[in-house]
Amino acid sequence: MSRIKNCFEQLKQQNKTALIPYVSAGDPNPDITVELMHAMVASGADIIELGVPFSDPMADGPVIQKASERALIYGTSLTDVMGMVSTFRESNSDTPVVLMGYLNPIEVMGYEKFAQQAQDAGVDGVLTVDIPPEEAGTYIPALRHCNLDPIFLLSPTTTKERMKIICQHASGFIYYVAVKGVTGTLALDTEEVSRRLDVIKEVTDLPVGVGFGIKNADSAAAIGQVSEAVVVGSALVNLVEKNALDNDKIIKEISRELQSMRRALDS
């Protein structure tokens, strides 16, 4: 059983919602990432979504775009990111780690080589924003061969027929983009999210995580009532940017925010 599947099954038994924080690897410097991953787990994270810095992150808003820019100043590469996961695994063998990024660096490395190195590092799933299932003919088999879950996005504009196609190719969990727009978008309609999740549940048994719009403990708790997971990204990356010159303060502020969200979800 994969770490992701095991995580969701354990949380279901405990009647808990998964908290999935996102940070960009190497932001604001490569030295902080592994320590921050451990701090997030200690603060209540169930799964870590680790962003792979990319020069043109088209699904991401200004906050995460700047995070990629900060990480790329140090030359943070896909290989570097997998090295960070490997270091994290030296003392954490349980928490699932999902890489979130774009296809170009993976294509440069090669699908089979990427999948093998990701598995060796201890990665559990890969969310590649810009490859639809129809164009992933050799990519998905490479991931599955190395026991990596291919994770796909659904959006407010995805038709039910399209959902069926995407969900047939996915494993681990489905990531529902709660708003029309990029990461960091302001508006979040919980009732509309709930209605859309009802439709998704008609076509898949996979857990559904909701992201793009989780700002604080209140919004996390509201979404946690209707989904199996909440994904928080820009709110955390904002804290990184505000404290970019102080690694200790970044860890302290992100830990505090996640603890608040964890309490809200569990209440």
C-alpha positions, 0 to 999 in steps of 0.5 A: 500500500502506498504511503498516500493511500495508507495516510488517507485510510488512517485519517478516515478511521480517525474521522480527520481531514488531511492537511497538505501544506505546499512550499517551494523547494529551495525557497528562500534558500536551499538550506531551509527546505528539509528542516521546514518539511520536518517542522510542518509534520510536527505542526500537523501536516499529513502530506507535504506538497513540495514545489519544483521551481520552474521559470514559467509556473503558469498555474501559479499566481504572483506569490508562488511565481516569486518563490520559484524565482527565489529558489532559482537564484540558487539554481535549485534543480529537479535533482536538488529537490529529490535530494532534499526528499532523500534527506528528509527520508533519513528521519521520516519514513511515513509522511507522504511527499508529493512533487508539484511542478511542470513537465519541462524539467521531467522531459529533460531528465527523461520519464523513466530516469525521473520516476526511478530517481523519485522512487529512490528518493522517497517521493510518493506522488507527482502532480504535473500541472501541464500534462493532460492524461491524453498526452501522458501515454508513456509518462503515467506508466513510468510513474506507476512502474516505480509506484508513484501516484500520478495526481491530476487537477480538476477545476470548476469548469471540468465537465463530468465526462472530463472528470471520468477520463481524468480520474481513470488515470489518477491515483493517490488523490484528486486535487480540486482547484476550488476557484477559477484562476491561479493560486492565491485567488481571493474568492472561495465559495464553500457551498459551490465547492461542496456541490462540485465535490458531490459530482466528483464523488459520483465518478471516483472513489479517490480522496479529494483534496481542495486547494487554491483559496485556503487562506487561514484556519477558518477557510481550512475548517470550512473546506475540511467539512466537505473534503478529505484534504485541504491544500494550503500554499500561497498563505504559507509562501507569503510567510516565507517571503515576509521573513525571507532573511530569517530561516528561524522566523519562517519556520516559526511562522509557518508552524504557527499557521499550520497548528492553527489550521490543524486545530480548526480542522480537528474541531 
